[in-house]
Amino acid sequence: MEATSPRVELLPFKGPKETTVLNHRRFCNWTDRSAETLSGQLVKDVYRAAVAVEKGSSKAYKLLERLSEPLAELQCCSLQGKNHEFRLAFWLNCLNAATLLAA
């Protein structure tokens, strides 16, 4: 069975610079990735980027730039109807990713 890549529609952000929107590069219109998959992958990607920055790798900037797309996809995640443990895991993954990005 062949794995299919996730489908997502990302639009350029064309809003004002003075806004509460954190990601000024992309806006997510829709995605077919689940909230669980997206938040888990985000933590892994942010960790890889943080390690690359720490090591002084030339790939660090590219890894950080690629994070704009999964961060934009968080806008489309729906936690409606999910149980408490699922929502807690999602938000903890988001918190962990944000903490690594801020470090």
C-alpha positions as CSV (number, residue, x, y, z in Angstrom):
1,M,0.0,0.0,0.0
2,E,1.4,3.4,-1.0
3,A,1.4,6.2,1.5
4,T,-0.2,9.4,0.4
5,S,1.2,12.7,1.4
6,P,-1.1,15.0,3.3
7,R,-3.1,17.6,1.4
8,V,-3.2,21.2,2.6
9,E,-4.1,24.5,1.0
10,L,-1.9,27.3,2.3
11,L,-2.5,30.9,1.3
12,P,-0.1,33.8,1.6
13,F,-0.9,36.0,4.6
14,K,-2.1,39.4,3.3
15,G,-3.2,41.0,6.5
16,P,-1.8,44.0,8.3
17,K,1.5,43.8,10.0
18,E,0.0,45.0,13.3
19,T,-2.2,42.0,14.1
20,T,-2.5,39.3,16.7
21,V,-1.8,36.7,14.0
22,L,1.5,35.0,14.9
23,N,2.4,33.5,11.5
24,H,2.7,36.4,8.9
25,R,3.8,34.0,6.2
26,R,1.0,31.5,5.6
27,F,-2.7,31.1,6.3
28,C,-4.3,27.7,6.2
29,N,-7.5,27.3,4.3
30,W,-8.0,23.6,4.9
31,T,-6.0,20.4,5.7
32,D,-6.7,16.7,5.7
33,R,-4.2,16.0,8.5
34,S,-5.5,15.2,11.9
35,A,-4.8,17.4,14.9
36,E,-3.0,14.6,16.6
37,T,-0.7,13.9,13.6
38,L,-0.1,17.6,13.1
39,S,0.8,18.5,16.6
40,G,3.0,15.4,17.1
41,Q,4.9,16.1,13.9
42,L,5.3,19.7,14.8
43,V,7.1,18.8,18.0
44,K,9.5,16.5,16.1
45,D,10.2,19.2,13.5
46,V,10.8,21.9,16.0
47,Y,13.1,19.6,18.0
48,R,15.1,18.9,14.8
49,A,15.4,22.6,14.1
50,A,16.5,23.4,17.7
51,V,19.2,20.7,17.6
52,A,20.4,22.0,14.3
53,V,20.6,25.6,15.7
54,E,22.4,24.3,18.8
55,K,25.0,22.5,16.6
56,G,25.4,25.5,14.4
57,S,24.3,23.5,11.3
58,S,23.8,25.2,8.0
59,K,20.4,23.5,7.7
60,A,19.1,25.3,10.8
61,Y,17.7,28.3,9.0
62,K,16.0,26.1,6.3
63,L,14.4,23.9,9.0
64,L,13.1,26.9,10.9
65,E,11.7,28.4,7.6
66,R,9.8,25.1,6.9
67,L,8.0,25.4,10.2
68,S,5.7,28.2,8.9
69,E,3.5,25.6,7.0
70,P,2.8,23.2,9.9
71,L,2.3,26.3,12.2
72,A,-0.2,27.6,9.8
73,E,-2.0,24.3,9.7
74,L,-2.7,24.6,13.4
75,Q,-5.3,27.2,12.4
76,C,-7.4,24.4,10.8
77,C,-7.3,21.9,13.5
78,S,-10.6,21.1,15.0
79,L,-10.8,19.6,18.5
80,Q,-14.6,19.5,18.4
81,G,-15.9,16.2,19.8
82,K,-12.4,15.1,21.0
83,N,-12.1,13.8,24.6
84,H,-10.2,15.6,27.3
85,E,-7.0,13.5,27.0
86,F,-6.8,14.1,23.3
87,R,-7.2,17.9,23.7
88,L,-4.7,17.9,26.5
89,A,-2.1,16.0,24.4
90,F,-2.7,18.4,21.5
91,W,-2.2,21.5,23.6
92,L,0.9,20.0,25.4
93,N,2.5,19.3,22.0
94,C,1.8,22.9,20.9
95,L,3.2,24.2,24.2
96,N,6.3,22.0,23.8
97,A,6.8,23.2,20.2
98,A,6.4,26.8,21.2
99,T,8.8,26.4,24.1
100,L,11.5,24.9,21.9
101,L,11.0,27.7,19.3
102,A,11.4,30.3,22.0
103,A,14.6,28.8,23.4
